[in-house]
């Protein structure tokens, strides 16, 4: 059998936190000149719980997701102290904060990366629509096919996945509940003939002004249309802030953690199989497999997808909110 590669969880965390270089970054405080920059990822605080996700899938030669057969050495206790942000180093040159004038100038002229035609054709050959391929490539810089495929897997259920890209300079973020033109409301109400103007207006606001999606929303809620409209209005009502307006302080403590839970996948590929969970109670591991709950003698720590860590100083003092 083919040998299975083995890594330590610390090596994975070191890679996650390592310094990377960003080439061709545009700096507004340098007259929009392009220079490279370096960045590092760090933790601002050590919360009571941390969840680590192991990247156990990749894209195969045919662009289909496949599992990565890698064993991870995961100790029962970990020291994450070196991953905490302690402020800029003396050798670091921190990017100055942009002024309001600079932000306004940037907002006046948003740019969209050019879509590489060869990459677009290759994505479309995989069966995706022209608009979705353009959206994917635009989101990842214009020509990175692998990154675009990752974007497709993440966003293929978005309501605007197959919609044309908006023109440069328009707001591309979906604004649920925004006002729509009364002419569009009246036109759709006349076309459908069985809904009031007020009902059509709510449907168009909910679907960002798209008539076909608004009609679908209306017909799919015909059993209790007024109830659905009332629920939408309730959800969009302004929420009063709770407590003071000051920012909530983040829980912090020492960087020592204990492994207390994990989720693993049983199966040969990402399209099938079964997930099971393990939790540590005292000095024993308990497996949760649908209705089956039992003591686990050998929890599959080396093959898990998710790892739940708890800060060791909180093991015997559960938070009052949990």
C-alpha positions, 0 to 999 in steps of 0.5 A: 500500500502507498505510504500515508504522509505524516505531519505534526499539527504544530507544523501546520500551525507554523505554516498558517502563521508563516510570513507571506509576500504580497506582490504588486500591492497598490499603496494609496499613501505612496501615490498608488505606487505598487510595491510588495508587502509581507504579512503574518497571521496571529491571534489577538486573544486566546478565547476559551475555545478554539476550533482548528480545521484541517484542510483535508481535501484538494482539487484533482486533475479533473477539478473534482474534490478529493480527500487528502490522505495525511495523518496528523500528530495531535498531542493532548495538550498544546502551547499556542503562545507563540501565535499571539500578536504582541504588537509590531516589531521594531523592524516592521514598517506599519502601513498608515491608516487611510484618511477619509479623503483617500477612502473617498477617492478610492470609492470614486473609482473601483476597479475590476480585474480583467478576466483572462479569456483562456481561464474563462473558457477552461472554467466554462468547459467544466459545465458552469455558466458564463456569468458564474465563471466571470464572477468566480474569476473576478473574485480571485483576480482574473486568472487563477483557475484553482482559486476560482474553482474554490470560489465556485464550490463556496458560492454556487448556492448564492442567489446571484451566482448566475447573474451578470456582473454589475457595471464597474462603479455600482454597488455589487453587494446585495442590499436586501430590503432596498427601495425599488422603483414604483414603476417596476412594482406596478408592472409586475403586479399588472403582469401577475394579476393575482397579488396586491401592489404592496405584496409585490413591493415586498417581494421585489425588495426581498429579491433585490429588485429581480422580477423573476425571483420576486414572482417565484418568492410570491408563488412559493409563499402563497399558503401564508403570504401575509405571514411571510411578509410579516416575518420579513418586516419583523426581521428587518426591524431595527434591533435595540443595542443591548448594554453599553455602546462600548466594545465588548472585551474579548476573553483572554488567558494563557495560550495553553490548550487541551484537545477536548473534541474532534469530528472525523469523516468515514469514507473514501471521497468528499461526496459520500461517507459519514461524519462522527464526533468524539468528546473527551469526558474526564479521562475518557473519549466518547464517540457520538455516531448518530444514535450510538454513544459509547466509550472510544478506546482509540479516537481517530485524532490523526484523521480528524477534520475539526479539532476542538481545543479548550483553554486549560485554565477553564477546564474546571470552570465552565463559562456561565453562558455555556 
